[in-house]
Amino acid sequence: MTISECPRTPEQRKNDVLARLDKELDIWVASADEHGLPCLVALWFVWDGKAIWLSTRTTNPTGRNLRDGGRARLAFGDTQDVVLIDGDVETYSARDVSGAAAEAFLEKSGWDPRKDSASYAFFRVRPLAVQAWHGQHELRGRQLMRDGAWIV
């Protein structure tokens, strides 16, 4: 493979990440249990401009890991357009989630977890670190957010 493209500027990478957060429906969610056993699933999500909202059952491994571990790594599926997001997780019951977050989730996904099983919860992932790159030629400068603040 020959790389002929110039690397994107950090500003363009940030804009591309924000665009994907707005348009994509699914995001990969990586979590681990107390023994370090990893779990990776794709979930629907919504971006509210500050945090990523997910919903899953608290009775499955991902829900337990997010609730108990309080950390997650999120990624989009395209390996030629990598976005990695590490963040802190807060858990909200269907009854305690903000109406705005739940309604945004419903509008984007067409599904309302509040009207499904009582075991569904919402998880607010506050990004602490964001990286983005297209191949080897963009590894330099891939860090766009550090300690919860955009560095771009």
CORSULHU-V205710 format. One record per backbone hydrogen bond with DSSP energy under -0.5 kcal/mol. CO is the residue of the C=O (numbers start at 0). NH is the residue of the N-H. E is the energy in kcal/mol with one decimal. If there is no record, write none. Layout:
co = <CO/CO>
nh = <NH/NH>
e = <E/E>
This chain:
co = <1/8/9/10/11/12/13/14/15/16/17/18/19/24/26/27/27/28/29/30/32/36/38/40/42/43/45/49/50/51/52/53/55/56/56/59/60/61/62/63/64/64/65/69/71/72/73/74/76/77/81/82/83/84/85/85/86/87/89/91/92/97/98/99/100/101/102/103/104/105/110/111/112/116/118/119/120/121/122/122/123/123/124/124/125/127/128/129/129/130/132/132/134/135/138/141/141/143/143/144/145/148>
nh = <3/12/13/14/15/16/17/18/19/20/21/22/23/44/42/29/74/40/72/38/35/32/30/28/26/54/52/126/47/124/45/122/120/59/62/63/64/65/66/67/68/69/69/88/86/29/84/27/78/80/132/75/130/73/127/128/71/125/123/121/96/101/102/103/104/105/106/107/108/109/112/114/115/119/57/93/55/91/53/124/89/125/51/126/87/147/85/143/144/83/81/134/137/138/141/131/143/150/151/129/148/145>
e = <-0.7/-2.4/-2.4/-2.4/-2.5/-2.5/-2.6/-2.1/-2.1/-2.4/-1.5/-2.3/-2.5/-1.4/-2.5/-0.5/-1.9/-2.0/-2.1/-2.5/-2.1/-1.8/-2.4/-3.6/-2.2/-0.6/-3.3/-0.5/-2.5/-3.5/-1.7/-2.5/-2.3/-0.9/-0.5/-2.5/-2.9/-2.9/-2.3/-3.3/-2.7/-0.6/-1.5/-2.2/-2.4/-3.3/-2.7/-3.5/-0.6/-1.4/-1.8/-1.1/-2.4/-3.2/-3.5/-1.9/-1.9/-2.6/-2.8/-3.2/-1.6/-2.3/-2.6/-2.2/-2.3/-2.4/-2.7/-2.2/-2.7/-2.7/-0.6/-2.0/-1.4/-1.7/-3.0/-0.8/-1.3/-3.0/-2.3/-0.7/-2.1/-0.7/-2.5/-0.7/-1.8/-2.8/-2.5/-3.3/-1.6/-2.3/-2.0/-0.5/-1.9/-1.8/-1.6/-1.8/-0.6/-2.9/-0.7/-1.2/-1.9/-2.4>
